[in-house]
Amino acid sequence: MRRLAARLALAVSVVALAAGGLAATAQAQSRITLKSATASSSYYVMMVQLGEVLRAETKGQIQATVEESQGSVQNVKEAGKRPGNFVFTTPPSLIAAAREGKKPFEGETGYDVIRTLFVMPYVTVHFVVREDSGVAQIADLAGKDFISGGRGTFCDGRTRTIFKLLGLEDKVNFVDVELASADNALKNRKITGYATCSSHPTPQLQELATTTAIRILPISAEQADVLVKNDPSSSPITIAKGTYKGVDVDVPTVGVPVGAYGTTHMDDATAYAIVKAFWAKKDEMAKTNPWWAAVSPQLIGALGNTKLHPGALKYYKEAGVTIPAGMQ
């Protein structure tokens, strides 16, 4: 009986130790949600790749789940309410609009929790039409049916602003449908064209160009000057010829900076680990997806005055990156 009792006591101790070890492992893991854009976008592909890198680089301590999103507006709105480790992408101008209660964030609060993590590849504005549409310049869209980037999205707002600044806002027939319907509508000639805003090359257009001859409308240097004066964070970008099948000329357009952000709900150690893993593997990620090649830590200042997460700031200071005072 004594031996049996001793064995039972030992077994209980072993089980308790094993349970304690499992609990400690579970506590060591950080679960994060990565959210960017629709599954057909380049940014969604980037988030999937980032999730894999975070798991590998932290030896499983960070477990990432990638969620599809309708775009930056949805991401920012969720950031103001969502608990836990939430990492999302957006142009910095939307965060500024949210904090100031501007459209589409009127009457909303909670956006002061947002913190900067790292730089993403720029959004590239694409104005796409069928090659046989007879439309060669943006001005030719007057009187035509056009999807402006998806109802309520950042792209929708950016497209309408561009058309307004170029004197076309009241001349184009905007079709109010989701961007997911744009390809079929273009193929079936129900619309003349549509706008999509994603880092190029975007998978959606790569797929479309394999079955439909397309043209991407250029934004001239003069037009780009007008747009940059309205939004100094914008800058001219060129879509190189051959980026999309059948587009055999360089296409000048404009781009907008994009950041990856978290919130104050994320602890410093997790934020530090995410940022460190990202920059450690950025060049390696670029070998698979060239979007990353143009990104560098020195571009962090282009994201404006949304403060860095303390964990991210620790990394940049260790790396010797100069950080604007307004972001510290």
Summary of the structure (lengths in Angstrom):
residues: 328
radius of gyration: 23.4
end to end distance: 67.0
largest distance: 94.7
contacts: 1082
relative contact order: 0.16
helix: 47%
strand: 21%
